[in-house]
Amino acid sequence: MPTQNVNLTDTLDLFVKKQVESGFFNNASEVHRAALARMARQEEERALRLERLRQEISAGDADIEAGRVLEFDSAESLYDAIAG
């Protein structure tokens, strides 16, 4: 398994030590791996949300180009249309 040396702030060092002392992790490497795994999952989720947003924007652009739009003359009329 590859090894990397990491410099931590005092605050992060204390956090890692507390995580190990809690008994949930056996050592600092487990804490680091768990944190990095969570970051990787979050990054994947962020990428998926971004792709979905791009798809929705593209669909909205297509609707505008095709003339599938509604126009409202006031915030009240918009609210009434949304509220039903």
N, C-alpha and C positions, 0 to 999 in steps of 0.2 A: 504494500500500500504506500503511495507517495506520501512524503512528509513535507510540511511547510512550517516555517517559523513565523509566528504572528506576534506583533507587538500590540499589547492591549493597554488601554487607559487603566488607571487605578480602579475606576468605577466598574469597568467591564471585567477586570480581573476578579474583583470582589463578587460580582454577579456570578461568574463561572464557578468560583469556589463555593458559593452558597448553593448553587444547583447540585454540585457534587455532594456537599454536606447533607442536602435534603434526602439523599439516598435514591433519588430518581435516576441519576446518572452515576456510572461507576468511576468516570474520570473526565478530565477536561476535554479530551478528544471527542467523547460522546456528546458533550454539550455543543462543541463547535460543529460537529456533523449535523446535529439536530437543527441548529440555527441555520446552517447553510441549506439543508434540505427544505426547510420552511421558506427560505428566501427563493429557492428555485421554484417551489410550487406557486408562490405568490407571483413570480415573474411570468410563469406559464399562464396563470389565470389572467394576469394583466394583458398579456398578448392576445388571449382569446377574447377578452372584453373589447380590446381595441379593434380586432378583426370584425367582431359583430357590429360595433359602432360604424366602421367603414362600410359594411354591407348595408346598414340602415340608412346611412347618408346617401349611398348610391341609389337605393330604392327611392328615397325621397327626391333626389335629383331627377330620376326617371319619371316620377309622378308629375313633377313640375313641368318637365319637357313635354309630357303627354297632355298637359292641361288638367290633370286631376288635382285640382286645388279648390279650396273654399276661401272666400274672402269675407271678412267681418269689418263692420264700420265702427265697432267700439269693443272695449273690453267686456262690457256687459253682454253684448250679443255673442261673443266668444264663450263666455261663461255659461250662458243659457244653452248654447249648443252642446257644450261638454256635459253640463249637469243634466240635460235631458229634460 
